[in-house]
């Protein structure tokens, strides 16, 4: 049995390296495609200007990419601290926590950006399902799918209580409905749409299905408690 486990370890490691390489390649390709819009916001972001950087989609995307190395450093620091404390699956827990925050906050920030008529135009609501999908366009649909994708991908990996499709569906729908309600109440010059909730929830569920193999069951619920030391023999 130990021999079989040792033989299966290299293929798993190779598969992980291949998946990591593919992820880096996809990210590099995406950056290459959107390089021109990002470079338009780069001077203002480098100068630390709020207007033109943190209040634009291009600026937020650029700062999200710039924050990737610090986020990776935080993952390493958390994992190292947990491993020193004897916590099981320290790397997975740390990556899930940082990925959950780093992948959700920028999209949430962009969703809550006020429009040109914020505070002056009356709030707008669209309660007819699938009516706004036509006006969203491919870019809008892709953005909504990614809105809570990190939440759906990492939340069940980190929290065993969320490791099920119905719970992720409820979590994504709840957060999306909360965002749409906030847009309406704050009068951000945005349309609070049922279609946004549907697409955001679909993105969270699809991302959760993509990470399903790393979910933890209730019996394997992760804990920050260190593993107990084995009792001395005799």
C-alpha positions in Angstrom: 0.0 0.0 0.0 2.8 2.4 0.8 4.5 1.5 -2.5 1.3 2.4 -4.4 1.0 5.7 -2.5 4.6 6.6 -3.3 4.1 5.7 -7.0 1.0 7.9 -7.2 2.7 10.9 -5.6 4.8 12.0 -8.6 1.8 12.0 -11.1 -0.1 14.1 -8.6 2.8 16.5 -8.3 3.2 16.7 -12.1 -0.5 17.3 -12.5 -0.3 20.1 -10.0 2.6 21.7 -11.8 0.9 21.4 -15.2 -2.3 23.1 -13.8 -0.2 25.9 -12.2 1.6 26.4 -15.5 -1.8 26.6 -17.4 -3.1 29.1 -14.9 -0.1 31.3 -15.3 -0.4 31.0 -19.1 -4.0 32.0 -19.0 -3.4 34.9 -16.8 -0.5 36.1 -18.9 -2.7 35.8 -22.0 -5.4 37.8 -20.4 -3.0 40.5 -19.3 -1.6 40.7 -22.9 -5.1 41.1 -24.3 -6.0 44.0 -21.9 -2.6 45.5 -21.7 -3.6 48.7 -23.5 -6.5 49.7 -21.2 -4.4 48.8 -18.2 -1.5 51.0 -19.4 -3.9 53.9 -19.7 -4.6 53.8 -16.0 -1.0 53.0 -15.0 0.3 56.6 -14.8 -2.4 57.7 -12.4 -2.1 54.6 -10.3 1.7 55.0 -10.1 1.2 58.6 -9.0 -1.2 57.5 -6.3 -4.2 59.4 -7.7 -7.6 58.3 -6.7 -9.3 59.8 -9.8 -8.5 57.8 -12.8 -7.1 54.8 -10.9 -9.3 53.5 -8.1 -12.5 54.9 -9.5 -12.1 53.2 -12.9 -12.4 49.5 -14.0 -9.0 49.6 -15.7 -7.3 51.0 -12.6 -8.8 48.5 -10.2 -7.9 45.6 -12.5 -4.3 46.9 -12.7 -4.0 47.3 -9.0 -5.4 43.8 -8.5 -2.7 42.4 -10.7 0.0 44.4 -9.0 -1.2 43.1 -5.6 -0.7 39.4 -6.7 2.9 39.2 -5.4 2.1 40.6 -2.0 -0.9 38.3 -1.8 1.4 35.3 -2.6 3.7 36.5 0.2 0.8 36.6 2.6 -0.1 33.0 1.6 3.5 31.9 2.3 3.6 33.7 5.7 0.3 32.2 6.8 1.2 28.7 5.6 4.6 28.9 7.3 3.1 30.0 10.6 0.4 27.3 10.5 2.9 24.6 9.6 5.1 25.6 12.5 2.0 25.2 14.8 1.3 21.8 13.3 -1.9 22.7 11.5 -3.0 20.2 8.9 -3.3 21.5 5.3 -1.7 24.8 6.1 -1.0 25.7 2.5 -4.5 24.9 1.3 -6.1 26.9 4.1 -3.9 29.9 3.6 -4.3 29.9 -0.2 -8.1 29.6 0.2 -8.3 32.5 2.6 -6.1 34.9 0.6 -7.7 33.9 -2.7 -11.2 34.4 -1.3 -10.4 38.0 -0.3 -8.1 38.9 -3.3 -10.5 37.5 -5.8 -13.7 39.0 -4.4 -12.9 42.4 -3.1 -11.8 44.0 -6.4 -15.0 42.8 -8.2 -17.1 44.0 -5.3 -15.3 47.4 -5.4 -16.1 47.7 -9.2 -19.7 46.7 -8.7 -20.2 49.4 -6.1 -18.6 52.2 -8.2 -21.1 55.1 -8.5 -22.2 56.2 -12.0 -22.2 59.7 -13.4 -25.6 60.4 -12.0 -25.1 58.9 -8.5 -27.2 60.6 -5.9 -29.3 62.6 -8.4 -31.0 60.1 -10.7 -33.8 57.9 -9.2 -32.8 54.3 -8.5 -33.7 51.8 -11.1 -34.9 48.2 -10.7 -35.4 45.4 -13.2 -37.3 42.4 -11.8 -38.0 40.6 -15.0 -35.7 37.6 -15.3 -33.5 37.3 -18.5 -34.5 40.7 -19.8 -31.2 42.4 -19.1 -29.0 39.7 -20.5 -29.4 41.1 -24.0 -28.1 44.5 -22.9 -25.2 43.1 -20.8 -23.2 41.9 -23.7 -20.4 39.3 -23.5 -18.1 41.5 -21.4 -20.9 42.3 -18.9 -21.9 38.7 -18.6 -18.2 37.6 -18.1 -17.8 40.3 -15.4 -20.9 39.1 -13.6 -19.8 35.5 -13.8 -16.4 36.4 -12.2 -18.0 38.7 -9.6 -18.3 35.9 -6.9 -16.3 33.2 -8.6 -13.5 33.4 -6.1 -16.1 33.2 -3.3 -17.6 30.0 -4.9 -14.2 28.5 -5.6 -12.4 29.1 -2.3 -15.2 29.2 0.3 -16.0 25.5 0.3 -12.3 24.7 0.3 -11.7 26.7 3.4 -15.0 26.1 5.3 -16.4 22.6 5.5 -19.8 23.9 6.4 -20.1 25.5 2.9 -18.9 22.4 1.0 -22.1 21.7 -1.0 -23.6 23.1 -4.1 -26.9 24.3 -2.6 -25.0 26.2 0.2 -22.8 27.9 -2.3 -25.8 28.7 -4.4 -27.5 30.3 -1.4 -24.3 32.1 -0.5 -23.8 33.6 -3.9 -27.4 34.6 -4.3 -27.5 36.2 -0.9 -24.3 38.2 -1.4 -25.5 39.3 -4.9 -28.9 40.3 -3.7 -27.2 42.3 -0.9 -25.1 44.1 -3.4 -28.0 44.9 -5.7 -30.0 46.2 -2.7 -27.0 48.4 -1.6 -26.9 49.8 -5.2 -30.5 50.7 -5.0 -30.4 52.2 -1.4 -27.2 54.2 -2.1 -28.5 55.5 -5.5 -25.3 54.6 -7.3 -26.8 55.2 -10.7 -26.9 51.5 -11.4 -29.7 49.1 -12.3 -30.5 46.7 -9.6 -31.3 43.7 -11.7 -32.5 40.2 -11.1 -30.3 39.0 -14.0 -27.2 40.3 -12.1 -28.2 38.1 -9.2 -28.7 35.1 -11.5 -25.5 35.5 -13.4 -23.4 36.2 -10.2 -24.9 33.1 -8.6 -24.2 31.0 -11.6 -20.6 32.1 -11.6 -20.2 31.2 -7.9 -21.7 27.7 -8.5 -19.6 27.0 -11.6 -16.4 28.0 -9.7 -17.5 25.8 -6.8 -17.9 22.9 -9.1 -14.4 23.6 -10.5 -12.9 23.3 -7.0 -15.0 20.3 -5.9 -12.1 17.9 -5.7 -10.5 20.0 -3.0 -13.6 20.3 -0.9 -13.5 19.1 2.6 -16.2 16.9 4.0 -17.8 17.6 7.4 -15.8 14.8 8.9 -12.6 16.4 7.6 -13.5 19.9 8.8 -10.3 22.0 8.8 -9.2 23.6 12.0 -6.6 26.1 13.1 -5.9 24.0 16.1 -2.5 22.3 16.1 -2.5 18.5 15.7 -2.1 16.7 19.0 1.4 15.2 19.5 1.5 11.4 19.5 1.6 9.8 22.9 5.0 8.4 23.8 5.3 4.6 23.5 5.4 2.6 26.7 
